[in-house]
Amino acid sequence: MPVSRTLRALAVLLVTGLVAGCTVPVYAPNTGRNGGDTATPSPAGSGEAVTWRPCPDVPEDLVGRGAPNMRYECGSIAVPQDWASPGGTGTFEIALIRARSTRQDDRIGSLLVNPGGPGASGIDTAVYLSFGETYGGLPDDILRRFDIVGFDPRGVNRSSPVECISDDDLDASFGADPDPDTQAEFDSLVALNQRIGQGCGAKYGDKLGLYATEQAARDMDAIRTAVGDDKLTYLGYSYGTLLGATYAQLFPQKIRAMVLDGAVDPGQDLLAGSESQAKGFELAFSNFATWCGSNASKCPIAPDARAAVMTAIDKARTSPVRGNGGREATSGWVLYAVISSLYTEQGWEELGKAIGDLAKGDADGVFELADSYAERDNSGRYSNLFDANLAVNCADAPVSPEVSQIRAAQSQWRAKYPLFGAPLAVGMLPCAFWPAKRDPYPTGAATGAPPIVVVGTTGDPATPYEQTAKLASMLGVGVVLTWEGEGHTAYPQTRCISDAVDKYLLDLNPPPAGQRCPR
């Protein structure tokens, strides 16, 4: 898979899931470019160190090769399943990767990265970011000064993964009508979510509540000590901003620098967060439709992209186009293709072509976009992204809306946000039936922390821009940096944002409050 194509997948991550029915300074020893297993020492009594082993197979599997002048090492640490009772539970294995430049100079420490989700792999993210600015990864100055450390949070991918939703149920969830208007259709979606919740509860029982964000934030501090850093340097995207904000409240004096890009407002409940996303995606789609109307040569569904997409979804309800193997491009899959494309401005042209091709009987483009969002391969197998996504989101939510509230919101939001309101409403159904103990994260100031840079994008669909100032204000030490652009997250997509963030990460000089970067 081309590197640029793989990097685009980083942005295809939602904060609330949208599952219909269902984007660190003690020196580690430099072991040379050919070294074997090496341990990074941690301060006495702080927990285990990481034993690193070469793992060039990870970037080879993901991208087809490693980045030039980069070396990859993998390891893991064991953390208590329940930090509230560390001696009374078992452990989870947290998988790590370290990408280190062979040209490293004047090393600062480790930069811990998380792409969000929740449920996305930080190991994969570290690999993608290691390819440098030529391919949309981190700037070269950052790669020279930091080890890039990625981790899969508890329950995700390589770290004691949660796996309790069958591929068939995920296909049913994504393929379902995103706006089931008849009571029978809605009841069928309710039954699917009940079955999913019951299956996960039967497999994991009380342990489902242990995948909450606060537990994962405490894991981050164990990672910090295990890689040998006195203080944490952290880059979190999307849900990773919530994870970072939670860490900042728990361990404010353990932070060296923290960048939170694509801010989640921790003060929102599930209902408010879902409506915020409906509004954000509606705005992003309107921006796409305006672009499409002005760029007919690049957008086959011009001049009225909104009408074309609405028509495509409507036709897919009764006459879905069949793809390879007879797979049907139902209304759900068409909507997820739209959602997937809105995470980057580069996806707009792909969306116009995919909807145009669908009208001609070709569903390949729709499936390519939707499957990249769902992490579904050509054989119909899924990663555990959405298993983990539900486990974290539902454990975090103090309360979930009742089914009757969700049904009412579906009707109300449909009127306010024609494309995305109803799907975001019914997307709340899984937590209504999730059998986990709730463990909400803290929502307060990071008293004693240094300045934390909170980056927002004015056209962000998944974490709407207005959440940026709310997160910065809650933390009390947040410094807002704005990109007047499109898509989900900003760093390092534009030079102005990169320069400001790089200066902060390298020299601890935050940007001036209120700095805005034009497109």
N, C-alpha and C positions, 0 to 999 in steps of 0.2 A: 504494500500500500504506500503511495507517495507520502512523503513527510508532510507536505502542506495539507493534504486531505486528512491525514491522521490528526494534525493539530486542530483542525476545525472541530473535531469531535469533542475537544475539551469544553467547548462552549455549550454543547447540547446536554445541559443538566438543569433540571427544574428544582426549585426550592421546595415546593409542596408536593411534588410527585406527579400530579395530574394523571394518576392511574385511573383511567375511566373505568368505573366499577373497580376500576383502577386505570458545567465549566470547571542561626541557633548557636564568652569566647575563650574557652580553654582549647589549646591546639590538640587536634588528633595527630598522631605521628604520621609523617609522610613515609609510606612504605615502598616508594619507588613504583615504577610503571609496570612491573611484572609480578608484584608481590602475591603471596598466598594469603591465607587467613591471618587477619590482624585484629587485635582487640583495641578499641578505643577506651582508654581508662575513664572512669567516672569518679567523682569525689568520694572519699571514704564514707561508707555507710549509706550512700544514696541509692543503692540498688545495683543491678547487674549492668555490665558493659555489653556492647554489641561485639560479637565476633563476626567480622566481615569476611566474605568469600567472594571471589570474582564471579560475576554473573553476566557475561556478555550475551547470553541467550535471551535475556529479558528484552533488550532493545531489538534484538534480531527478530524475536517473535512478534513484537508490536509494530515495528517499522521496516524491518528487513535488514537493518544494520545499526550500528552504534553511531553516535555523532563523532565528527572528526575531533581528535585530540581530547576525547573524554574516556574515562575509565569507569566501569560500573561494578559496584560491590553490593551484595545483599546480606541481610542478617535478620534477626528477630529478637524481641525481648518478651518475657512473660510478665503480665500485669494481673493484679487481682481482678476477678470477675466483678466484684463489688467493692469499690474503694471505701464504702462506709463500714465494711467489715472485712478488711484485707486478709485477716488470718482465718476467717471462717468460711471462705469460699475457695473454689478452684481458681485456675488462671486461664486467661486468653493469651494466645500468641499474637503479637503485633508484628507484622512483616514490614521490613524497611528496605530501602535502596539508597545508596549513596553514589551520586554522579560527581566525579572529581576531574577537573581539567588537568591534563598532563603538563599544562603551561601555568599552573597555579602559582601565584606570586603574592606575597604580603597577605597571607590568608587571614581573614577575620574570624571565621567559624563556619557554622552550618546554617543554611537557610532552609527551614522546614516549610514544606508546601502542602496545601490541601486544595483540591479543585471543587469541593462542594458535593452536591447531590441532594441530601446525604445518600451515600452509597457508591460514589465514584472513587476510583482508585488513585491514591496519591503516588503510588509507585509508578503507574503509567504516566501520570502528570509530570513527575520528575524527569522521566525519560524524554517526553515531548519537549519540555522546557530546556533540556540540555542541548538541543540542537542549535541554539543561539538565534540571534536576531535575523539572520538570513532566512530562516524558515519560520519566523514568528515566535521563536522561543525567547529565552531571557537574553538581555544585552550581554555582550562579551565581557564587559567590565565586572558584571555580577558573577559570571561563570569563573572568572579568574580569581576572584577574592573569596568565594564561598564554595563549600561543598553543598550540592543541592540534595537535600534529604527528603525523600517521599515516604509516606507510610499509608498503608491501608488501615483505616480506623477499625476498631472492633466490629465484627460482623460483616466486614466488607471484603470481598474477593479473596485475598490470600491470608486474611487475619480472622481465623475462627469464623468462617462465613455463615451467615444466616441463610438457610436454603429450605424454604417451606412452601413455595408457590410453584405449581407445576407449569411446564411450558404450555400445556393446553389451556390452563386457566389464564395465563398471561396473554395468549393469543385471543382468548375470548374477551378479556378486559380491554385490550387495545383495539380490537376489531368491533366492539360494541358500539351501538349508536351513541354518540357523545351527548345527545339531547333526547333521551327516551321520553316522548311526550305522553304516550298512553300509559295507563296505570299498569297494564300487563307488562309492558317493556321495562318500566321502572322497577316493578317487583322482581323481574328476572335479574336485573342488575343487583338489587338488594340481596337476592338469594346467592348470587355468585360471590359477593363480598362476605356474606355470612360463612360460606363454605371455606373461603380463603382464611378468614380469621380463625375458624374452628380448627382447620388443619395446622396452622402455625402454633396455636395454643396447645394442641395435642402433642406436637413434637417438642416444643421448648418450655411449656409451662411458665413458671414464674421467671425463668431466665430471660424472657422477652423484654422485661423491663430494664435489663442491664445494658441495653444498647443505647441508652440515653446520651444526649450531648454532654452533660456534665461528667459522666464517667469517661467519655472519650477525651475531654479536655484534661482530665487528670492523667490519662495515658500520655498525653503530650508532654507533661512535665517529667514523666518517667523517661520518655525519649530524650528530652533535653539532657538529663543527667547521664543517660546511657551513652550518648555521643560525646560527652565530655565538655558540654558548654555550661559556663556559669550562668549565662542568661540566654533567653530564647530570641532568635530572629525568625520571624514568621511571615509568610505570604499566604493569605487565604482568599479564595474566590467563592462568591455565591454563599451557599450554606457554610462554607469554610470561614466566612466572616462571623457567623454566629458561633462557630466553634472557637474562633480566636477571641471573640468578645467574652465568651464564657471563661476561657483561660485568663483573660486580663482581669476579670473580677476575682478569680480564685487566687491568682499568683501575680499580682500587679508588680511586685518588686523583682520578679524574675524575668522581666521583659527587657531586651536590649532595643529592639525595633519591631514594629508590627504594621503590616499593610493589609487592609481589609478592602477588597475590591468587589463591588456588586453587593451592596450592603443589605442584610436582612434586618428588619426592625424587630428586636426581641420583644417589644411590648405588644405586638399583634397576637391575637388568638387565631385559631385555625380559620374561623369564619372571616375575620378581617384580612388575614393574609391571603386567602383564596380570592376574595373580591379585589384586593390590590393587584394580584396577578392578572385577573380578568381585565382590569383597566389597563394594565401595562401592555398586555399582548394586543389589546384592541388598538392602542396607540401605535404600537410597532407595526401592526398590519396596515393601519391607515398610512403610515409613512411609506411602507412598501408599495401600497396601491398608488400613492402619489408619484413615487419614482417610476413605477411601471407605466403610468399614463404619459410620462415625459420621456420614456426610453422604449418606445415600441419596437425598435430593432432588436432589443435585448429581451423583450418581454412579450411573448406570443399572446398573452391574455389581455393585452391593452385593447381598448382604452379603459375598460371597467374591470379591474382585477377583482374587486370585491364581489361583483355579480358573478364573475366566472368561478370563483372559489365556492360561493354559496350554491351555485348551480351544480358544481361537481359533487359537493357533499350531499346535496338533495338527490341527485341521480344515483349516487352510490347506495342510497338506502333501499332502492328497489331494483336497480340494474347494475350491480357492481361489475367493473371490468375484471376479467380474470387474467392473472399473470402466469408465470411459469409454474407448472405442476397443478394448475387449477386454483391457485390461491386467489381469493377474492379481495379486491381493493374496496372494502366496505367504507362506510362513512367515517368510522373511527380511524381507519388507517389514513384516509385522506386528511382528516383533521391533524393527525400527528405529523404528517408530512409538512403541513403548514407551520405547526409549532416548531418543528425541528429547524426549518429554514429561517425563522425569525431571530435565532440566536446570534447570527452574524449577518452583516450587510452583504457579504459575499454569497450568502445563501439565497438572496432574493432572485437572482437570475436563475438559479436552479429551480426555485419554486415556480416561476413563470413557465419554464420549459416543462416541468413535471405535470402541471395542471393542463397545459396545452396538449401534451402528449396523451394524457388521460382521456381528453375529449376525442382523440383519434383512436382510442382503444388500446393504448400502450400504458401499462401501469408500472413499468420498471422504475421510472423516476420517483413516483410516489413511494414505492416500497423502499427504494434506496434511502430516501430522506427519513422515512418513518422508522426504518430498522436501525439507522444510526442513532436515533434518539432512544429507541427501546433496548439497544444493545442485543439485538436478535441476529443470529447468523443465518446463512442461506439454508441451513438444515432445520431451522426452526428452534434452535437452542438459544436460551437466554443466559446472560450473566446473572449474578445475584443482585444487580443494582437495585431492582425494585423490591426484592425481599428486604434488603437492608434499609431502603428508603422508608418503607412502611414501619419497620421495627423502630427506627430512630424517631421519625415524625410522630408516631402514635405514642411512644413512650414519653416524648417531650411535652405533649399536649396535656395541660391540666384537666381539661374537659373536651369532649367532642360534641359537635352539634347532633341533635336527635334527627332521626330520619325525616320526621315531619318538617323540621327546620330546613333540612337540605332540599326537600321537595319544594318548599316555599321559595327558597333562594334561587332554585333553578328557574322558576317562572319570573321572579323579579329581575334577576341578573340577565336573563335572555333579552328583556326589554332594554336594559341599559348597555349591555355589551353583546351585540347580536351574534358574533362568531364564537366568543370564548366564555361568555357568562355562564350559560347552562353547563358546559363541560367542566368548568372549574367548580361549580356547585356540586355536581354529582361526583366529582373527584374527591370529595370529602367523605364519601361513604365508607371507605376501608377502615378509617379510625373509629367509626361508629360501632364497629363489630370487633375491634382489635382487643384481644383478651389480656393485654399486658398491664402490669402495675405502672402507674404514671409517675414520672420523675422529672418535673419541669426544671428547666435551667434557670439560673438567677438573672434578674433584670435590674441592675444597679450600676453604680459608678465604679470605675477601676481606680480607686483612690490609691495614690502612690505610684501609678504607672507613668512612664514617660509619654510624650506625645505619640498618638497612634494615628496614622494616615488612613482616612476612609475615602475611598475612591468611588465616585458615582458617574454613570453615563446617562445623559438626558433621555436617550431613546431606548433604555434597557427594558425589555419585556418581562423578564423573569423576576428581577429585583428592581422594581420601579424607582426612579431617581429620588422621589420624595423620602424614601427610607434612609438615604445617605445621611442627611442632617439629623434624623431621629436617632440613628445609632451613635453618631458622633456626640450628640448631646447627652445621651444616656451614659456613655462612658465618662464624660466629663473632661477627657483629655483628647478627644477626637479632633482632627484637623481635616476639613473637607477639601478634597481635590476633585474638580469636575471636568469630565470630558463631554463636550457638546457634540456627541456622536451617536451612532446606532449600534445595536447589538448588546450582548450580555458581557459585561466587564470591559476594562479599558487597557490594563497594563499587560504587555508592553506594545500595544497596537499603534500608538502614535508617539512621535518624538517628544512632544511637550510633556505628556504624561510620563514617559520613560525617564526623561531628564530629571523630573521632580522626584520620582520614586527612587531612582538610582542614587541621587544625592543624599536622600534620607537613609537608605539602606547602608550606603558606604560610609557616610560622614555624620549620620545622625542629625542632619539639618532638615527639619520638616519644611514643606512648602508654606508660603504665607497663607494665612487663613483666607478661604474663599477663592483661591486661585482657580481660574477657568481656562481650559485648553480648547481652542476652536477645532473644528473638523479639518 
